Structure formats: structure tokens, C-alpha cells
Amino acid sequence: MKKYVCFTGIDVSKSKLDVTFVTEPLEKKAQHFVVSNGSKGVQQMLSLLKKSKIDLKNTLFSFEDTGVYSLPLCFLLSEKQLDYWMIPAIEIKRSKGISRGKTDKSDSKDIAYYSCTHLHKLRPGGIPEKEIMQLRLLFTEREKVLKALHLLESTMEASDFIPKAIMDSVRKINASGVHSLQKMLLELEEKMREIINSCEPIKQQQNLLCSIPGVGPQTALYLIIATKSFKTFKNSRQLACYAGVAPFEYSSGSSIKGRTKVNHLADKKMKSLLYMCAMNAKKCDKELSEYYQRKVEEGKPKMLVLNNISCKLLGRVFAVINRDTPFVNMHKFAA
């Protein structure tokens, strides 16, 4: 592992970057300054570090993953081939122990010391490909349009209970709004198809995932986006933990025997998509259908069995991706 001489913690917000750098962690000495969030601010941060005689090539820059606000920092550090680490906010929060109060300055300091003490967990950051970033943005817009469309369409559900003369005042406006959103939805989906078809690796991965019974195009696309083309997770167990479908035991000593259950810390969107895939898979896949019936007859709760099917589907997902071949249902070849 590379030996770093400086650990820099950066608290990222919309307008500014709070920067704390530590060169001697054991002596608890840290220096802090603030720059604007953007290319100029990041350049200024690097200049200030150079003035402090910091070797940038042996410096680890650490910050929380704050989505688009972190992108200028990611792009410039990556362009200059400097090491950076995007750390999940929950990890830093829980590593602090009991703490009172909160400021951007203290947060940047906490990030710097976390990177010192948890270096064994280092996962160097990398910017996702242009196509993945475009698909993520388009997928998010599609979700917004679907929610808005659902809200507008729900207006007409009340038409049977409201007098026609009153309902006519909003009917035309509502229909116009629904039509516009449906048109926007089609445009977004067409744009996503264009990007997928123009990028052979993403197209290949989507085709492989859609070969799995129960997995549809939208779920396949979200899996590709969330895993950055399956570069951020090593195996299906890690992805199951991230999606919130991996069961964990709760016990302590001889007296506490909690129910084995999933954790609430999860990607809720992925979890809901996997649930729908499990519902479809138990209908169209004979092996999973028999598994579902067998477990329900044994007295297992239906939701638990569906959760198990979700885990099995993630196992199949990694199998087809690692083999780079479509899913083959071996159940039909069984004697």
C-alpha cells in the first residue's frame, strides 16, 4: 500500500470546500482553509497545499460522495492523477462515536482523520464513464416524470364523484399536462436507448441481464448505473447488502436471539425493483416457482421467500456478467 505523507479531508457543499490537511496525525495537528467549490477553487486548494510544502503526489484527498457537488473536485484531481477517496457519509458519522455539534470545519477534520485511521479500507475513486453519468441523469429525470404523471393521472380518479360541470374546469388542463409528460417520458426513454446502443459494453451487459427470467430493461439499466458497469462491487453478496436484501443475524450471548432480518440501510429504489423482479421470476421461472411454493408450504413468510429470490437473482446477475454469456436455465435439462 502507498505510504501517504499528508491526509486532506474536504467537506463539500454547494458553494464552498472546507479543507483540513494533516501531516502528523499522532500529534493531532491540522490546518484548515476554505475555497470556492469549482475548478478555480480546487486549483486554489492545490496551490495553497503547495505553498505549505505538501507533496501532492503523496497526498490522499478524502471527501464524502455528494453527487454533482463533488464532480468538479473529482474531475480535476483525476486529471492531475492525484489520489482521492470518496467515502460514504454514514461511515464517517458512525466512526466518530459520541459527538456534539456540527460545523463544516469539524466535518473536514473528521474526514481527514478518518482517512488516516481507516487506510486499510481505501477504495481509490474514479470518475464513471460519460455514458454512465448520462444514463444516471436521464434515469433520474424519468423517475421525476413518472411521479408527476402519476399525480396528474390521479386527478381523473375523482371524476366519478365530482359533478361534471366542476370537473370540466380542470379536465382539459389535466389532459394537456398528462400528454406533455407522456411525450417527455418517450423522449427520455428514446435518448437512453440511443446511449445504450452507442456503447457496446453497456448494451452487452443489458442484454445479458435481460436474459435472466424476471429481470426487465429498466432494472438491468439501474443495476448497470448503480454499480458503474459492475466495477464497484466484487460479488453478489456485496450488492445484496447495498440493495438491502441480504439477511443478517441478530444475537448476543445466550439470552438475545433476535430475528434474522435485512438492514434498513439500503438503496430503496434497487430494493423495490428487485422485489418486482422476484414477483415476475416466481411466475415465469419454474425453478424459482417451485422454490417459492416449497418455502411457503414450509411456513416461511411470503416476503421472506421473495427476498431470498431477490438474492438468488443477484447471484444470477453476477454469474452472467462474470461469464459474459446469457443465462441458461439448467432446470429444464434436469432429469
N, C-alpha and C positions, 0 to 999 in steps of 0.2 A: 504494500500500500504506500502511496506517495506521502512523504512527510511534509506537512504544511508548516510554514513559519508564521502565518497570520490567518486568523479566522474573522471574517467580516459578516456581521448579521445585519440584514436590511429589512426594515418594516416598510412594506409597500402600501401606499394609499393612492387615491386618485390624483392628487396634486403634488405630492412630495415623497421623498425617500428619506427615512431616518436611518442613518448608517452608524453602526458601532463596530470598531475593529479592535481585536485583542491579539497581542503578540506574546504575552506572558500570562497564560490562563491561571497558573498556580498562584500568582501574585494578585489576582483579581483586579488588574489594571486594564481599563478600557477607555477608549477615546470616542467621542460622538460628534457628528455634524449632520446637517440637513441640506439636501439638494432637491431640485425640482424633479418630478417624475417625467422622464422623456429622454430623448437621445442626448440633448445638451446637459441635462442633469447627471446622466450616467457618465458622460465624458468628464464632467467636473469632479465627480466622485473619484474616478480613476486618477485624475491629476492631483487631487488632494492626498490620495494614498501615496502617490509617487513622491510628493513633497515631504511626506513623513518617512521617506526612505523604505517603503514597503515593496518587496519583490512580488509583483502581480502574478508572475508565473507560479509562485509557490504560495498563493493565497487562495483560500476557499471562500467563495461568496455564497452565503446561505440566505434564503428568504422563503416566505410562505407562498404557496401557489394561489394567487388571487385572480386568476383568469386573465382578462385582457389588460389589466393594470400591470401585470408582470411582464408582458410581451416586450416592451422596449428594452427592459433590462436583459431579458433572455437573448434577444437578437444581437445586442451589442457585445455582451460577454461571449456569446458563441462565435461572433465574427472575429473577435480578438483571441479566440482559442484559450479563454480563461475558464477555470473550473468553477462550476456553480452547482448548487444543490437546492432543489425546490422541495421543501419539507411540508407535509400535511400539518395544518394548524392544530389539529387535535393532539398530535404527538407532542408538540411543544407545550401546549397547555397542560397536559397531564404529566409532563416531566418536571414541571415547576414545583409540584407539591402544593402546600398551603401558601397562598399569596393574597395580598390585599391591594386594591387599587390597580390602575392600568393606565399607562401612557405609551405613546409611540416610541419614546426614547427607551423606556424599560423593556418594551417588546423587542426592539432591535438588539438590546443587550442579551435578553433571554435567548434569542435565536443564535447569536454569536457563541454563547457558552454551550448551548445545546449541540452545535456543530463540533465543538471541542470534545465534549464528553461522550458523544454518540457517533464517533467517526466510523465505528465498525458497521453502522447501518447505512453508510454513504451510498447513495444512488445518484451518480452524476447526471445532471439534467441534459436534455436535448430538445431542440425545437421540433415539433411534429411537422411532417411534410405539408406543403402548401395545400394539397388536396384534402388531407385530414382536417386542417383548420377550416377550409371552405365548407366541407361537409358538416362539421360541428356547428358552424354558424347557421347554415341552411336548415339543419335538423332542428335547432333551437327555434328558428323562425316558424318552421312548420308546426311545432308544438304550440306556439302562441296563437297561430291562425286557427288550429283545431279547437283550442279552448274558446276563442272568440266566436267561432262558428257554432259551437255547442250552446253557448249562452244565447246567441241570437235565435237559433232554431227553437230553443225552449220557449220563446215568446209565443209562438203559434200553438203551443200545447194548451194555452189558456183560451183559445178561440171558441171552444165549445161551451165555456162558462161565462163569456162576456158578450153582451149584446153586439150584433153585427155593426150597428151604427157607430159604436165606440171603437170596436176593433179595427174598422176600416181606416181610422185616423193614423194607425201605425203600420197596417199591413203592407202598404206599398213601400214605405221606408225600410221596413224589415226585410222585405224580399230583395230590395236593391242591395242592402248590406250583405245578405247571405250570398247573393250572386257574385259580388265583388270578392268576398272571402274565398268562395269556391274557385274563382278564376285565379286568385293569388296562390291557392293551395296547389293547383295544377301546374302553375309556373315554377313553384319551388321544387316540386317533385320532378319536373322535366329537367330543371337545372342540376339536380342531384344525379339524375340518370346520365346526363352528359358528362359530369365529372367522373363518375364511376366508369363509364365506357372509355373515357380518355386515359384512365390509369389502369394498366393491365394487372398489377399486383392486387389492387383493391377489387377489381372486377373478378379476379380469380378467387379471392377469399370469399366474396359474397356468394359466388356460385357454389363453392364448397360448403358454406354454412347452410345455404338453402337446400342442399341435398339431404340434410338431416330432417326426418319427419317431425313436423310441428314448428320448425323454425322458418319464419317468413322473411321477406326482404327488409322490412323496417327493423326487425330485431337483429338481423345479420348486420345491417348498416350500423346500428347503435353499438353492437359489440366491437366492430372494427374501430369506430370513433373512440369509444371509452378505453380501449386497450392500445390505441395508437398503432393499429395494424398488428396487434398481438406482440408488441415489443415491451410492454410494461408489466406483464405477468408471466411467470415461468411455467405455471401449471394450472390445472382447473381448480385445485383447492384454493389457491390464492384468489382467483377470480370469483369463486363461490363465496369467500369471505367478504370480498369487496361488494358483491351483489346482495349480501345478507341472506344467503340460503344455506350456508354451512352451519351445521349444528355444533354446539359447544356444551360440554359437561359443566354442571354447577354443583360442586360438592366440597366439603371441608371436614376433615376428621371423620368421626363415626356418627355424628349427630345431624350434620347438614347434608342432605341428599336432595338437591334441587332437581327440577325437571330439565333434561337436556333440551336446549332451545337455541334459536338463532339470535343474533345480536341486532339491536336496533340501529347500530351504526352501519349504514349501507347506502348504496346507490339505489334509491327508491324507484327510479324510472326503470333501471335494468331489472330490478326485482319484479315489478309489475309485468314487464314484457316476458320474463321467464315464466311467470305464473300462467300467462295466456298461452305460451308455447307448450307448457306442461298439459294444459287443458286440451289443446289440439292433439298433442302427441299421444295421449291416452285413448284418443278416438281413432287415430289413423295408423298407429304403430302397434302391431299385435303383441310384441314382446312387452312393451310398456303397459298396454291394456291389461294383459294377464297379470303383470306385477301389481297394478293398481287394484284389480279385483281381489287378488290374493291377500294383499295387505289390509284392505278394508274388511274382508271376511275374518281376518285375524283380530279385528277390533281396533286397528290403528285409526286415528283421526284422519279424515279425508285431506285436510290441509297439510298434515304432516307428510302424507304419501305424495301429494302434489309437489311439496318442497323437495322430497327425495328425487322425484322425477326431474325437477329443475337441475339438481346436482348431476344427475345422470346425463342430462342434455349438455351441460358444460363439459363433462368428460368427453362426450362425442365431438363437441366443438373443437377442443384441443387435439383430439385424435385426427380429425380431417385436416386441420391446419398443419400439424406436425408431419403427417404423411404426405400432404399435398395431393391427396386423392379424395374423390367424393365418398360419401358414407355408403357402406354396403350393409344391408340388413342380413346378418347371418342367421337370424331366427328362421327364415323361410327355407334355409338349407338343412336345418336340424332334422334329425330322423324322427 
